[in-house]
């Protein structure tokens, strides 16, 4: 009963605020389109982009869309929960409450719990098809927010944060180098962000591109000749040990860090808790 009331109230609020459902492909068609070639993990993934001046709903409210990206064809996966359904790329990232991480849609199982705009819902059906088609990703114009709702189901994108981390490290003076640590509860997720950053770096024009060191350009890190570096690690009790960290990026808000207050008291908090503390 309470869930039904909550859902009705959310729908009413979205209606009052002027939100309406629109396919991402139609958003792409409306914008100024441009052909691109953008690789992820050494594979061509994005073949087009379109600028968009609309907003998308995220867990932290409505956020402006920067770009709609068109992908190469992917196999389709269909997922149905108690109240929602989505047909997406098999490698579309969906938040699994059961696993407490974003996972590929093709790895979601019947009985898993996923996060929706109305709360957590159990997956009733998963169908990994052999049909394939071009897909579309949303790039949010807010480096602090890289999740959004598609068909009311929480999804994920890390393009914008990768661009911000590259900018933060690459355009520093030699006298002011920084160390950026990217952590995730799975090392593969952290390495994926490094791969995205490397792709962006390699796409930069030569006159703008800073140099990198031979020993610091690998699957886990990027080290620039200005002394700045970006390092990826899995989240463990030893993450970041030995590093003088200038900027910490946690792939999931449930990652925990230790912080010290003005009275030298040390607390272990999630990144979500830390964000709330900083707003007080």
N, C-alpha and C positions, 0 to 999 in steps of 0.2 A: 504494500500500500504506500509506504513512504517513498520507495523508489519511483512509483508511478507519479506521485505528486512532484518529486524532484525533477523528473523528466519533463513534466508539463510546465513547470516553472522555468526551466532552462529554455525550452522551446519558445515560451512566451517572451522571455528576455531577448533571445536572439531575433525574434520577429520585430520587437520594438526597436532594437538597435539597427535593423535593416539588413541583417544577414540572410543570405539565401544560398541554396546549393547551386554550384556550377561546376561542370567537369573541368579538369585541369587542361584537357586538350582544347576546349573552347577558349579558355583563358590564353593559351598559347597562340591560337589562331587570331585572337583579337589584337595582339601586340605587334611590335616591330620585330620581325623575325630575321635571323641571321644564321647562316651555316657555320658550324664550328667543328673542330675535331679535338675532343677532350678525353684523354686516356686516364683510366684508374687501374692501378696494379698492372701496368703495361698492356692493358686491353682497352680498345676503343669503346667508350661508354656513351658519351654525349655527342650528338651530331647537329644540334640546333639549339638556339636560345632565342627567347622573346621577352622583351621588356614589358613589365606589367605595373600598372599604377593602382591596383586593388589591394585589399588586405585579406589575410587568412587568419582563422581562429587558432590560437595556440593555448597551452595551459596557463600562460601569463597574460592572456587577453589578445585582442586583435593586433596583428603586426603587419607592416607593409611588405608586400612581395617585391623583391628586387628583380628576379629573373625566373622565367619558366624554362627549364631545360628539357630538350627532347632527346630520348635515348635511342640506342640501337634496339632492334627487336629483342624482347625477353619472353620466356615462357610465362603464361598466365597462371596465377594461383587464385582460387576463389575461397574466401573465408566467410563463414556465417556465425554470428553470435546469437544470443537470445533476442536481440532487437535490431542489430545492425548487420550489414554485409559489405564486403569489398572485393572487387576483382582488380588485382594488381600484379606487378612483376614478381616473379618467384624470389627475386633478391630484394624486394621492397622491405624496409626495416619497420617492424611493428613491435611495440613494447609488450613483452610477456611478463605479466605480474608473477606467474608461476616461476619463471627463471630469473626474474628481477634484472632483466637486460633487454636491449633491443635485439631481435633475432630476425633472420630472413623469413619471409612469409611461408616459404616452402618447408621450413622447419617447425612451423606451428602445428600442433597436434590437437585432435579432438579431445576436449576436456581441459585444455590449457585455459588460463584466465588472461584476458587481454584488457588493456585500459581503453575506455571510451569516454566521450564527453559527459556521459551520464553516470559514469562510475565503472567499476570492474565487472566484466561479463565473461561468462564461460563460452568457449568455442563449441558450437554444435556440429559444424561441418567444415572439412578442409578438402579441397579438390585441386590437386596439382595437375593441370592439364598439359596437353602437348600442343595447344594453340599458342602462337606467339605473335607479338605485335610491338610497334613502337610504344614506349611509355613516356611519362612526363614527371619531372621532379620540380618541386618548389624550392627556390633559394630565397630565404627570408632575409630582409634587410635589417637584421639585428643580430650582432655577433654573440649576444648572450642567450639567444633563443634559437635552438635548432631542432625543435619538435613542433609538430602541428597536427591538426586533425584532418584526415581524409576519410570521407564517409563516416564521420564521427568517431573514427578509430585513431588512436595516437600513433603517429608515424615520425620518421626521423630523417634529418639531413644535416651534413656537416660542412657543406661547401663554404658558407660565409665565415665560420670560425677559422677554417683553414687559411682563408685569405687574410684574416686579421692577424693570425699568428705569424704568417710569412711577412707581412708588413712590419709587425712589431720587432722582429728579429733582423730583417734584412737591411732596414734603413736606419741603422744606429751608427754613431761615430765610433772609431776605433777606441776612443777614450771612455766610451760608455756602453760596453757590450752587455748583453742580457742572456740569461739561461731560461728557456721555457721548458717546462716539464708537462708532457701529455700523459695522463694516466687513465686506464680503463680497467674494469674488473676482468677483462680478457685482453691479453697482449695483442691478439689479432686485431681487435677494434682500434687500439692505439696505433698500431702499425698502419692501419688503413688511413688514418688521418695524416700520418707522415707521407704516405704515398700520394694523397691528394695535394699536399703542400708541395711535394716534389714536382708533380705535374704542373701546378701553377707556376712554380719557379722556372721550369724548363720552357714554359710558354711565354715568358717575359722577353721583351726585345733586348738585344745585346747591350744597347747603350744604357739600359736601366738595370740589368741583371748584375747583382754583386757576385764576387767570386766565392767558391766553396773549397774546402780542403779535401784532399783525396781520402784521408783516413776518417773523415767525419760525414761522408755522404753514403749512407747505407740504408737498410730497411728500418733501422731503429732511430736514426738521427740525421740531422743536417747541421753542419757546422760551417759558418760563413767566415770569410777572411777578415771580417771586422771583429772577430772574436765571439760573436753571438752564436748560440746554438739552440736547436730544438731537439728534445730527447723524448722518446716514447718508452713507457714501461707499463707492465701489468700492475694492478693495485695490490700491494703486499705491505706488510709491516715495515719493510725496508725501502719502499719506493722513495726515490729522491735522496736517499742517504749519500752523503759525500758531495752533493750538488748545492751550490748557492743559487737558489731558485728566485728568479725575478718575477715570473708569471707562471701560475699553475692552472692548467686546464683539465678538469675532470669530465670524462666522457659521460658520466651519469651523475645525477644529483644525489644519489645515495652513497657515493664515495665519501669516506670519512677522512678528516684531517684533524690534527691536534693544533689548537690555538692557545695562545697565552694572553690573558687580560692584563689590565694595568696594575693589578695586584700580584702578578706573577703566578696566578692560578692557571693550570693547564687543563683544557677540556678537549674531549674527543667529540666532534660534531660532524654532521653530514654537510655537504656543500649547500643543500637547501636551507638548513638551519643557519649556516654562516651568512648566506645572502639576507635572511631575515634579520639577523643580528646587525648587519651593516646598514640596514634601512632605519634602525631605531635611532 
